[in-house]
Amino acid sequence: MKTRSLVTALLLVLGALFAPGFGVLTVATEARAATRISHATATSMFRQAGITWSSSGNCSDRNNPTCTSFEQLNLATAQGAQTLRRASGCALNITGGTETGHASGTYSHWNGYKLDFARTTCLTNYVKNTFAYAGVRGDGAPMWKSGAGNVYADEGNHWDVLYYNCGGC
């Protein structure tokens, strides 16, 4: 009986330590259930914040890589773009959303965590002067990390932004 009680107690402790969102091994960037929004909702939010968007194909089809789609965008990602617009004061133009054609992974464009922004002097200066340099990504892109933990990667002709949260919305 004592062995069974000991095993049960050990399993409860291990469960608490490793349970997502609870244990000591939890990290700020761990995947959480996200509220997804429609393309129409996202464009309305962007319009209200004065954020523009464009696509090389002049379309919004999620399944076409030449389009810029916001279908299934995480609400926190859209809010993060609004926060960036307000905080930076920069004109923002989104050139990539949830459409196919981007790299895969948990924290990907397709899964609603990323947006691409056209590179402007204002945005570049804001990111580099406000956020902490965070090293180089595996593909060679230098990164900056906001105080909220969101990651801004300089891909040369645009900013690839990973939103773990809304950035203080």
DOGUKOL-917821 format. One line per field, with one value per residue: residue number from 1; chain; z, y, x of N, C-alpha, C, O, CB in turn. Coordinates in Angstrom, 1 decimal. Atoms other than C-alpha are relative to their C-alpha. Glycine has a CB too. Layout:
i NUM	...
ch A	...
nup Z	...
nnorth Y	...
neast X	...
caup Z	...
canorth Y	...
caeast X	...
cup Z	...
cnorth Y	...
ceast X	...
oup Z	...
onorth Y	...
oeast X	...
cbup Z	...
cbnorth Y	...
cbeast X	...
//
This chain:
i 1	2	3	4	5	6	7	8	9	10	11	12	13	14	15	16	17	18	19	20	21	22	23	24	25	26	27	28	29	30	31	32	33	34	35	36	37	38	39	40	41	42	43	44	45	46	47	48	49	50	51	52	53	54	55	56	57	58	59	60	61	62	63	64	65	66	67	68	69	70	71	72	73	74	75	76	77	78	79	80	81	82	83	84	85	86	87	88	89	90	91	92	93	94	95	96	97	98	99	100	101	102	103	104	105	106	107	108	109	110	111	112	113	114	115	116	117	118	119	120	121	122	123	124	125	126	127	128	129	130	131	132	133	134	135	136	137	138	139	140	141	142	143	144	145	146	147	148	149	150	151	152	153	154	155	156	157	158	159	160	161	162	163	164	165	166	167	168	169
ch A	A	A	A	A	A	A	A	A	A	A	A	A	A	A	A	A	A	A	A	A	A	A	A	A	A	A	A	A	A	A	A	A	A	A	A	A	A	A	A	A	A	A	A	A	A	A	A	A	A	A	A	A	A	A	A	A	A	A	A	A	A	A	A	A	A	A	A	A	A	A	A	A	A	A	A	A	A	A	A	A	A	A	A	A	A	A	A	A	A	A	A	A	A	A	A	A	A	A	A	A	A	A	A	A	A	A	A	A	A	A	A	A	A	A	A	A	A	A	A	A	A	A	A	A	A	A	A	A	A	A	A	A	A	A	A	A	A	A	A	A	A	A	A	A	A	A	A	A	A	A	A	A	A	A	A	A	A	A	A	A	A	A	A	A	A	A	A	A
nup 0.0	0.0	1.3	0.8	-0.4	0.4	1.5	0.2	-0.4	1.0	1.2	-0.1	0.1	1.3	0.8	-0.2	0.6	1.5	0.6	0.7	-0.6	-1.4	-0.6	0.0	1.3	0.9	0.6	0.4	1.4	0.3	0.8	-0.8	0.9	0.5	0.6	1.4	0.6	1.5	0.8	-0.2	-1.3	0.0	0.8	-0.8	-1.1	0.5	0.6	-1.1	-0.5	1.0	0.6	1.4	0.5	1.4	0.5	1.3	0.9	-0.3	-0.4	-1.5	-0.1	-0.9	0.7	1.1	-0.6	0.4	-0.7	-1.4	-0.7	-1.5	-0.4	-1.1	-0.7	-1.4	-0.5	-0.6	1.0	0.5	-1.0	0.0	1.1	-0.5	-1.1	0.7	0.7	-1.0	-0.7	0.9	0.8	1.4	1.0	0.2	1.1	-0.1	1.3	-0.2	-1.1	-0.3	1.3	0.2	0.7	-1.0	-0.7	-0.9	-1.4	-0.9	0.0	1.4	0.6	0.2	-1.3	-0.5	-1.0	0.6	1.0	0.6	0.2	1.0	-0.7	0.1	-0.9	-1.3	-0.7	-0.3	-1.1	-1.3	-0.5	-0.4	-1.1	-1.1	-0.5	-0.3	1.1	-0.5	0.8	1.4	0.2	0.7	1.4	0.1	-0.3	-1.4	-0.7	-1.2	-0.8	-0.8	-1.4	-0.2	0.5	1.4	0.7	1.3	0.8	1.2	1.1	1.1	0.6	-0.8	-1.3	-0.3	-1.4	-0.7	-1.2	-1.1	-0.7	0.6	-0.2	-0.9	0.4
nnorth -1.2	-1.2	-0.2	-0.5	-1.4	-0.7	-0.2	-1.0	-1.4	-0.4	-0.3	-1.3	-1.0	-0.1	-0.6	-1.4	-0.6	0.0	-0.4	-1.3	-1.2	0.0	0.4	-0.8	0.1	-0.8	-1.2	-1.0	0.1	1.3	-0.2	0.0	-0.1	-1.4	-0.4	-0.3	-0.9	0.1	-1.0	-1.3	-0.5	-0.5	-1.2	-1.1	-0.4	-0.7	-1.3	-0.8	-0.4	-0.7	0.9	0.5	1.3	0.1	1.3	0.0	0.4	-0.8	0.9	0.4	1.5	0.7	1.1	-0.5	-0.6	-1.4	-0.8	-0.3	0.4	-0.1	1.0	0.8	-0.7	0.0	-1.3	-0.6	-0.5	-1.2	-1.0	-0.3	-0.9	-1.3	-0.6	-0.5	-1.2	-1.1	-0.2	-0.5	-1.2	0.2	0.6	1.5	0.7	1.4	0.7	1.5	0.4	1.5	0.7	1.0	-0.5	-0.4	1.1	0.7	0.1	-0.4	-1.5	-0.3	-0.9	0.9	0.2	-1.2	-0.7	-0.9	-1.0	-0.7	-1.4	-0.7	-0.6	-1.5	-0.6	-0.2	1.2	0.5	-0.8	0.3	1.3	0.1	-0.9	0.2	1.4	0.6	0.9	1.3	1.0	0.3	1.1	1.0	-0.3	-1.1	-1.3	-0.6	-0.1	-0.8	0.5	-1.0	0.3	1.0	1.3	0.2	0.0	-0.8	0.4	-0.9	0.9	-0.8	-0.9	-0.2	0.5	1.2	-0.2	1.1	-0.5	0.9	-0.7	-1.2	-1.0	-1.0	-0.7
neast 0.8	-0.9	-0.6	1.1	0.2	-1.2	0.0	1.1	-0.5	-1.0	0.6	0.7	-1.0	-0.5	1.1	0.0	-1.3	-0.1	1.3	-0.1	0.6	0.0	-1.2	-1.2	-0.6	0.8	-0.7	0.9	0.3	0.7	1.2	1.2	1.1	0.2	1.2	-0.2	1.0	0.2	-0.7	0.8	-0.2	-1.4	-0.2	0.7	-0.8	-1.1	0.5	0.2	-1.3	-0.8	-0.9	0.3	-0.5	-0.1	-0.5	-0.5	1.1	1.2	1.0	0.0	0.2	-1.0	-0.7	-0.8	-1.2	-0.2	1.0	-0.2	1.3	0.0	0.9	-0.6	-1.0	0.3	0.4	-1.1	-0.9	0.6	-0.2	-1.4	-0.3	0.6	-0.9	-1.1	0.3	0.2	-1.3	-1.1	0.4	-0.4	1.0	-0.3	0.7	-0.2	-0.2	0.2	0.9	0.2	0.0	-1.0	-1.2	-0.9	-0.6	1.0	-0.4	1.0	0.1	-0.2	1.0	1.2	0.7	0.5	-0.9	-1.0	0.3	-1.1	0.2	-0.9	-1.1	0.0	-1.0	0.7	0.1	-1.3	-0.6	0.8	-0.3	-1.4	-0.2	0.9	0.0	-1.3	-0.6	0.1	-0.9	0.3	0.9	-0.6	-0.2	-0.9	0.7	-0.2	1.3	0.2	1.1	0.7	0.2	1.1	-0.5	0.2	-1.3	0.0	-1.2	-0.3	-0.3	-0.6	1.0	1.2	-0.1	0.8	0.3	0.7	0.7	0.4	1.1	0.4	-1.0	0.5	1.2
caup 0.0	0.8	-2.6	-4.3	-2.3	-3.1	-6.8	-6.8	-5.0	-7.4	-10.4	-9.1	-8.5	-11.9	-13.5	-11.8	-12.9	-16.5	-17.1	-19.8	-18.4	-14.8	-14.0	-13.5	-17.0	-18.6	-20.9	-22.0	-25.7	-25.3	-27.7	-26.3	-27.8	-29.9	-30.9	-34.7	-36.7	-40.2	-43.0	-42.7	-39.0	-39.4	-42.2	-40.1	-37.2	-39.4	-41.2	-37.8	-36.8	-40.0	-41.2	-44.9	-46.7	-50.1	-52.2	-55.3	-56.7	-55.5	-53.8	-50.3	-51.1	-48.2	-50.6	-53.1	-52.2	-54.2	-52.1	-48.6	-46.4	-42.8	-42.7	-39.4	-38.1	-34.3	-32.6	-30.6	-33.8	-35.2	-31.9	-31.9	-35.2	-33.8	-30.8	-33.1	-35.1	-32.0	-30.3	-33.3	-35.0	-38.3	-41.4	-41.6	-44.7	-44.3	-47.2	-45.7	-43.6	-43.2	-46.9	-48.0	-49.2	-45.9	-43.8	-41.7	-38.0	-34.9	-34.8	-38.5	-40.8	-41.6	-37.9	-37.5	-35.4	-38.0	-40.2	-42.7	-42.8	-45.7	-44.7	-44.0	-42.4	-39.6	-38.8	-39.0	-36.7	-34.2	-34.0	-33.7	-31.2	-29.0	-28.8	-27.7	-30.3	-30.0	-32.3	-35.7	-36.7	-38.3	-41.8	-41.0	-40.3	-37.4	-34.7	-32.1	-29.2	-27.7	-24.0	-24.5	-26.1	-29.7	-32.3	-35.2	-37.9	-40.5	-43.7	-45.8	-47.8	-45.1	-41.4	-40.4	-37.0	-34.7	-32.2	-29.1	-27.7	-28.4	-27.2	-24.4	-26.0
canorth 0.0	2.5	1.9	2.6	5.9	6.9	6.3	8.2	11.2	11.1	11.1	14.0	16.0	15.2	16.1	19.5	20.2	19.3	20.4	23.0	26.5	25.4	23.8	25.2	24.2	26.5	29.2	32.4	31.4	28.0	27.5	28.3	28.0	31.1	33.0	33.0	35.7	36.1	38.1	40.7	41.1	41.6	44.1	46.1	46.1	47.2	49.9	51.3	51.5	53.1	50.0	49.1	45.9	44.8	41.7	41.0	39.3	41.9	39.2	37.7	33.9	32.0	29.2	31.4	32.4	35.7	36.9	38.5	36.8	37.3	34.3	32.4	35.1	35.0	37.9	38.6	39.0	41.5	43.4	43.2	45.0	47.7	48.1	48.4	51.1	53.1	52.7	53.4	56.1	54.6	53.9	50.1	48.1	44.4	42.3	38.8	37.2	33.6	32.7	29.6	29.9	30.8	28.5	25.9	25.3	26.0	29.7	30.2	32.6	29.7	29.2	32.9	34.0	36.0	39.1	40.6	44.3	46.4	47.7	51.5	53.7	54.6	51.0	49.9	52.7	52.0	48.3	48.7	51.6	50.3	46.5	44.3	42.7	39.0	37.4	35.8	33.4	30.1	31.5	34.4	37.1	39.4	39.5	42.0	41.1	43.4	43.7	41.6	38.8	39.3	38.8	41.1	39.5	41.7	39.6	42.4	43.7	43.3	42.6	39.2	39.6	36.7	37.7	35.5	38.1	41.4	43.4	45.2	46.0
caeast 0.0	2.8	4.4	1.1	0.6	4.2	3.8	0.5	2.1	5.0	2.8	0.7	3.9	5.3	1.9	2.0	5.6	5.0	1.4	1.1	0.6	1.2	4.5	8.0	8.9	6.3	7.8	6.3	6.3	4.5	1.7	-1.7	-5.2	-5.7	-8.8	-8.9	-10.6	-11.8	-10.2	-13.1	-12.6	-8.8	-9.1	-11.7	-9.3	-6.4	-8.4	-9.4	-5.8	-4.6	-2.8	-2.7	-2.1	-1.1	-0.4	1.5	-1.6	-4.1	-6.1	-6.9	-7.2	-5.5	-4.6	-2.8	0.8	0.6	-2.3	-2.3	-4.9	-5.8	-8.2	-7.6	-5.3	-4.9	-6.7	-3.6	-1.6	-4.0	-4.0	-0.2	-0.1	-2.5	-0.2	2.8	1.1	0.1	3.5	5.7	3.6	4.9	2.8	2.5	1.7	1.2	2.6	2.1	-0.5	-1.9	-1.6	0.2	3.8	5.5	7.7	5.7	5.8	3.8	4.5	4.0	2.1	-0.4	-1.2	-1.9	1.2	3.1	2.7	5.1	5.5	6.9	10.3	10.3	12.9	10.4	9.7	13.3	14.5	11.6	12.4	16.2	16.0	13.2	13.6	16.5	18.8	18.2	20.8	20.5	17.7	18.6	18.2	20.5	17.9	18.9	16.2	14.9	12.7	10.1	9.5	6.3	8.4	7.3	10.1	10.9	13.2	14.8	14.5	16.1	13.1	10.5	10.0	8.7	7.0	6.1	3.4	3.2	0.8	-0.8	2.2	0.4	-2.9
cup 0.0	-1.3	-0.9	0.3	-0.5	-1.5	-0.4	0.3	-1.0	-1.3	0.0	0.0	-1.4	-1.0	0.2	-0.6	-1.5	-0.7	-0.7	0.7	1.5	0.7	-0.1	-1.4	-1.1	-0.5	-0.6	-1.5	-0.3	-0.7	0.9	-1.1	-0.3	-0.5	-1.4	-0.5	-1.5	-0.7	0.2	1.3	0.1	-0.8	0.7	1.1	-0.5	-0.6	1.2	0.6	-1.0	-0.7	-1.4	-0.3	-1.5	-0.4	-1.4	-1.0	0.1	0.4	1.5	0.2	0.9	-0.7	-1.2	0.6	-0.5	0.6	1.4	0.7	1.5	0.5	1.0	0.7	1.5	0.4	0.6	-1.0	-0.6	1.0	0.2	-1.1	0.3	1.0	-0.6	-0.7	0.9	0.6	-0.9	-0.7	-1.5	-0.8	-0.1	-1.2	0.1	-1.4	0.1	1.2	0.2	-1.3	-0.1	-0.7	1.0	0.6	1.0	1.4	0.9	0.0	-1.4	-0.5	-0.1	1.2	0.6	1.0	-0.7	-1.0	-0.6	-0.3	-1.0	0.8	-0.3	1.0	1.4	0.8	0.4	1.2	1.3	0.6	0.6	1.2	1.2	0.6	0.2	-1.1	0.6	-0.8	-1.4	0.0	-0.8	-1.5	-0.2	0.2	1.4	0.6	1.1	0.7	0.8	1.4	0.3	-0.5	-1.5	-0.8	-1.4	-0.7	-1.2	-1.2	-1.3	-0.7	0.7	1.4	0.2	1.6	0.6	1.3	0.9	0.7	-0.6	0.2	1.0	-0.4	1.1
cnorth 1.3	0.2	0.6	1.5	0.8	0.2	1.0	1.4	0.4	0.4	1.3	1.2	0.2	0.7	1.5	0.7	0.1	0.4	1.3	1.1	0.0	-0.2	0.9	0.0	0.8	1.2	0.9	-0.2	-1.4	0.2	-0.1	0.0	1.5	0.3	0.4	0.9	-0.1	1.1	1.4	0.6	0.7	1.3	1.2	0.5	0.9	1.4	1.0	0.6	0.8	-0.9	-0.4	-1.3	-0.1	-1.4	0.1	-0.4	0.7	-0.9	-0.4	-1.5	-0.6	-1.1	0.4	0.8	1.4	0.9	0.4	-0.3	0.1	-1.1	-0.9	0.7	0.0	1.4	0.7	0.6	1.3	1.2	0.4	1.0	1.4	0.6	0.5	1.4	1.2	0.4	0.7	1.3	-0.1	-0.5	-1.4	-0.5	-1.5	-0.7	-1.5	-0.3	-1.6	-0.8	-1.1	0.6	0.4	-1.3	-0.6	0.1	0.5	1.5	0.5	1.0	-0.8	-0.1	1.3	0.8	1.1	0.9	0.5	1.4	0.6	0.7	1.5	0.5	0.2	-1.3	-0.6	0.7	-0.3	-1.3	0.0	0.9	-0.3	-1.4	-0.5	-0.9	-1.4	-1.1	-0.2	-1.3	-1.1	0.3	1.3	1.4	0.5	0.2	1.0	-0.5	1.1	-0.4	-1.0	-1.4	-0.3	0.2	0.6	-0.5	0.8	-1.0	0.8	0.9	0.1	-0.5	-1.1	0.0	-1.2	0.6	-1.2	0.6	1.3	1.2	1.1	0.7	0.3
ceast 0.8	0.6	-1.0	-0.2	1.2	0.0	-1.1	0.4	1.0	-0.6	-0.8	1.0	0.6	-1.1	-0.1	1.2	-0.1	-1.3	0.1	-0.6	0.1	1.4	1.2	0.6	-0.8	0.9	-1.0	-0.5	-0.7	-1.3	-1.3	-1.2	-0.2	-1.4	0.3	-1.1	0.0	0.8	-0.7	0.2	1.4	0.1	-0.8	0.9	1.2	-0.4	-0.2	1.3	0.9	1.0	-0.5	0.5	0.0	0.4	0.4	-1.1	-1.3	-1.2	0.1	-0.3	1.1	0.8	0.9	1.2	0.2	-1.0	0.5	-1.3	0.2	-1.0	0.7	1.2	-0.3	-0.4	1.1	1.0	-0.5	0.1	1.4	0.4	-0.6	0.9	1.3	-0.2	-0.1	1.3	1.0	-0.4	0.4	-1.2	0.4	-0.8	0.4	0.1	-0.2	-0.8	0.0	0.0	1.1	1.3	1.1	0.6	-1.1	0.5	-1.1	-0.3	0.2	-1.1	-1.3	-0.8	-0.3	0.9	0.8	-0.7	1.3	-0.4	1.0	1.1	0.0	1.1	-0.6	-0.1	1.3	0.6	-0.8	0.5	1.4	0.3	-0.8	0.2	1.5	0.5	0.0	0.7	-0.5	-0.9	0.8	0.3	0.8	-0.6	0.3	-1.4	0.1	-1.2	-0.6	-0.1	-1.1	0.4	-0.3	1.4	-0.1	1.3	0.1	0.3	0.4	-1.0	-1.3	0.3	-1.0	-0.2	-0.8	-0.6	-0.4	-1.2	-0.3	1.0	-0.4	-1.2	-0.9
oup -0.7	-1.7	-1.7	-0.6	-0.9	-1.9	-1.3	-0.5	-1.4	-1.9	-0.9	-0.6	-1.8	-1.8	-0.7	-1.0	-2.0	-1.9	-0.1	1.1	2.1	1.6	-0.8	-1.7	-2.3	0.3	-0.9	-1.9	-1.5	-0.4	1.7	-2.2	0.5	-1.1	-1.6	0.0	-2.1	0.0	0.3	1.4	0.6	-0.3	0.5	1.3	0.0	-0.4	1.0	1.1	-0.7	-1.2	-1.5	0.5	-2.1	0.5	-2.2	-2.2	-0.5	-0.2	2.2	1.3	0.5	-0.3	-1.9	1.2	0.1	0.4	1.9	0.5	2.0	1.7	0.8	1.3	1.9	-0.1	0.4	-0.8	-0.8	0.6	0.4	-0.8	0.1	1.0	-0.2	-0.6	0.7	0.7	-0.4	-1.0	-2.3	-0.4	-0.4	-1.4	0.1	-2.2	-0.9	2.2	0.3	-1.3	0.6	-1.3	0.6	0.4	1.5	1.7	0.4	-0.1	-1.6	0.3	0.3	1.2	1.8	1.5	0.1	-1.7	0.1	-0.7	-1.0	1.9	-1.4	1.9	2.4	1.9	1.5	2.1	2.4	1.7	1.7	1.9	2.3	1.8	-0.3	-1.6	1.8	-0.7	-1.9	0.6	-1.5	-2.1	-1.3	0.2	2.4	0.0	1.7	0.1	1.5	1.8	1.3	-0.3	-1.9	-0.3	-2.1	-0.3	-2.0	-1.2	-2.4	-0.6	0.3	1.7	-0.1	2.3	0.0	2.2	0.5	1.3	-1.7	-0.2	0.9	0.0	0.9
onorth 2.2	1.4	1.5	2.3	1.9	1.3	1.8	2.3	1.6	1.4	2.1	2.2	1.4	1.5	2.3	1.9	1.1	0.4	2.3	1.0	1.0	0.5	2.0	0.8	0.7	1.8	0.5	0.3	-1.7	1.2	-0.9	0.4	2.3	-0.6	1.3	0.8	-0.7	2.0	2.4	1.9	1.8	2.2	2.3	1.7	1.9	2.4	2.2	1.7	1.3	-0.3	-0.8	-1.9	0.6	-2.1	0.9	-0.1	0.4	-0.8	0.0	-1.9	-0.6	-1.4	-0.4	1.8	2.2	2.1	-0.2	0.5	0.0	-1.0	-1.4	0.0	0.1	2.4	1.9	1.6	2.2	2.3	1.6	1.9	2.4	1.8	1.6	2.3	2.2	1.6	1.6	2.1	0.8	-1.1	-1.8	-0.2	-1.9	-0.4	-2.2	0.3	-2.2	-2.0	-1.0	1.6	0.6	-2.4	0.1	0.5	1.1	1.9	1.3	1.4	-0.3	-0.1	1.3	1.8	1.8	0.6	0.6	1.7	0.2	1.3	2.0	-0.2	-0.1	-1.3	-1.1	0.1	-0.4	-1.4	-0.5	0.6	0.3	-1.6	0.1	-1.8	-1.6	-2.3	0.5	-2.3	-0.7	-0.3	1.7	2.4	-0.3	0.6	1.3	-0.9	1.9	-1.5	-1.7	-2.3	-1.3	1.0	0.2	-0.2	1.0	-1.5	0.3	2.1	0.8	-1.2	-1.0	-0.1	-1.6	1.1	-2.0	-0.2	1.7	2.3	2.2	1.9	0.9
oeast 0.5	0.8	-0.7	-0.3	1.0	0.3	-0.9	0.2	1.0	-0.2	-0.8	0.8	0.7	-0.7	-0.3	1.1	0.5	-1.3	0.7	-1.8	-0.3	1.7	1.1	1.5	-0.4	1.6	-2.1	-1.5	-0.8	-2.0	-1.4	-1.0	-0.3	-2.0	1.1	-2.2	0.8	1.3	-0.1	0.4	1.5	0.7	-0.3	1.0	1.6	0.3	0.2	1.3	2.0	2.0	-1.6	1.3	-0.7	1.0	-0.1	-1.1	-2.3	-2.3	1.1	-0.6	2.3	1.9	1.3	1.0	1.0	-1.0	1.5	-2.3	1.3	-1.3	1.8	2.0	-1.5	0.2	1.3	1.7	0.2	0.4	1.7	1.2	0.0	1.1	1.7	0.6	0.4	1.7	1.8	0.5	0.2	-2.1	1.6	-2.0	1.5	-0.8	-0.1	-0.6	1.0	-0.3	2.1	1.2	2.2	0.0	-1.9	1.6	-2.1	-1.4	1.2	-2.0	-2.4	-2.0	-0.8	0.5	1.5	-1.7	2.3	-1.5	2.1	0.8	0.0	1.4	0.1	0.3	1.5	1.2	-0.1	0.7	1.6	1.2	-0.6	0.0	2.4	-0.3	0.4	0.4	-1.3	-0.5	1.8	1.2	1.0	0.1	0.0	-2.4	1.1	-2.2	0.1	0.1	-1.1	-0.3	0.1	2.2	-1.0	2.4	-0.9	1.5	0.4	-0.9	-2.2	1.3	-2.2	0.8	-1.8	0.0	-1.3	-2.0	0.3	0.7	0.0	-1.5	-2.0
cbup 1.2	1.1	-0.5	0.1	1.5	0.4	-0.7	0.8	1.4	-0.2	-0.4	1.4	1.0	-0.6	0.4	1.6	0.4	-0.4	1.1	-1.4	-0.4	0.5	-0.5	1.1	-0.4	0.7	-1.0	0.1	-0.8	1.3	-1.1	0.9	0.7	-1.0	0.8	-0.8	0.4	-0.3	-1.5	-0.2	1.1	-0.5	-1.4	0.5	0.8	-1.2	-0.7	1.1	0.5	0.5	0.9	-1.1	0.6	-0.6	0.2	-0.2	0.3	-1.3	-0.8	0.7	-1.4	1.2	-0.4	-1.0	-0.3	-1.6	0.1	0.2	-0.4	0.5	-1.2	-0.6	-0.5	0.8	1.0	1.0	-1.1	-0.4	1.4	-0.1	-1.4	0.5	1.0	-1.0	-0.8	1.1	0.6	-1.0	0.5	0.0	-1.4	1.3	-1.4	0.9	-0.5	0.0	-0.2	0.7	-1.2	-0.9	-0.9	1.1	0.8	-0.5	0.3	1.5	1.0	-0.9	-1.4	-0.6	0.9	0.7	0.6	-0.7	0.5	-1.4	1.3	-0.9	-0.4	0.3	-0.5	-0.3	-0.8	-1.2	-0.3	-0.3	-1.1	-1.2	-0.5	-0.5	-1.0	1.4	-0.4	0.0	0.8	-0.8	-0.7	0.1	-0.6	-1.4	-0.3	0.0	0.5	-0.4	0.9	-0.6	0.7	-0.8	0.8	-0.6	-0.1	0.2	-0.3	0.3	-0.4	-1.1	-1.4	-0.6	1.1	-0.4	0.2	0.4	-0.5	1.0	1.6	0.4	-1.3	0.3	-1.0
cbnorth 0.0	-0.2	-1.3	-0.8	0.1	-0.8	-1.4	-0.4	-0.1	-1.2	-1.1	0.0	-0.3	-1.3	-0.6	0.3	-0.8	-1.3	0.0	-0.2	0.1	-1.0	-1.3	-0.5	-1.5	0.5	-0.4	1.4	0.1	-0.7	-1.1	1.3	-0.6	0.3	1.1	-1.3	1.5	0.2	-0.4	-0.4	-1.0	-1.1	-0.2	-0.6	-1.2	-0.8	-0.2	-0.7	-1.2	1.2	-1.3	1.0	-1.2	1.0	-1.1	-0.9	-1.4	0.8	-1.3	0.8	-0.6	-0.6	-1.0	0.9	-0.8	0.0	-0.7	1.5	-1.5	1.4	-0.8	-1.4	1.5	-0.4	-0.2	-0.9	-1.1	-0.2	-0.6	-1.2	-0.5	-0.3	-1.2	-1.0	-0.2	-0.4	-1.2	-1.0	1.2	-1.1	0.8	-0.7	0.6	-0.7	0.4	-0.7	0.5	-0.2	1.0	-1.2	1.1	0.9	0.4	-1.4	0.9	-0.5	0.6	-1.2	0.4	-1.3	-0.8	-0.2	-1.0	-0.8	1.1	-0.7	0.8	1.0	-0.6	0.7	1.4	0.6	-1.0	0.1	1.5	0.0	-1.0	0.4	1.4	0.2	-0.9	-0.8	0.4	-0.4	-1.3	-0.2	0.4	-1.3	0.3	0.0	-0.2	1.3	-1.3	1.5	-1.2	0.3	1.3	0.5	-1.0	1.0	-1.5	1.5	-1.5	1.0	-0.7	-1.0	-0.6	-0.8	1.2	-1.4	1.3	-1.1	0.7	-0.3	0.2	0.4	0.6	1.0	-0.9
cbeast -0.9	1.1	0.5	-1.3	-0.2	1.3	-0.3	-1.3	0.5	1.0	-1.0	-0.7	1.2	0.4	-1.3	-0.1	1.2	0.4	-1.1	-0.6	-1.3	-0.9	0.4	1.0	0.1	-1.3	1.0	0.6	1.3	-0.2	-0.1	-0.1	-1.3	1.1	-0.7	0.0	0.4	-1.5	0.1	-1.5	-0.2	1.0	-0.6	-1.3	0.6	0.7	-1.4	-0.8	0.8	0.6	0.2	0.5	-0.8	1.0	-1.1	1.2	-0.3	-0.4	0.0	-1.0	0.0	-0.8	-1.0	-0.9	1.2	-0.1	-1.4	0.6	-0.3	-0.4	-0.5	0.4	0.1	1.3	-1.2	0.7	0.2	-1.5	-0.5	0.8	-0.6	-1.4	0.4	0.5	-1.4	-1.0	0.5	0.3	0.6	1.1	0.1	-0.4	0.5	-1.2	1.3	1.4	-1.4	-1.2	0.1	-0.6	-0.3	-0.6	1.3	-0.2	1.3	0.4	1.0	-0.1	0.4	0.4	0.9	-1.2	0.9	1.0	-0.9	0.4	0.1	-0.7	1.4	-1.4	0.5	-1.4	-0.8	0.9	-0.1	-1.5	-0.1	0.9	-0.2	-1.4	-0.7	0.0	1.4	-1.5	0.0	1.3	-1.3	-0.8	-1.4	0.6	-1.5	0.8	-0.4	-0.1	0.5	-1.5	-0.3	-1.2	-0.7	-1.1	0.5	0.0	-0.2	1.1	-1.3	0.5	-0.3	-1.2	-0.3	0.8	-0.8	1.1	-1.3	1.1	0.3	-1.4	0.3	1.1	-0.7
//
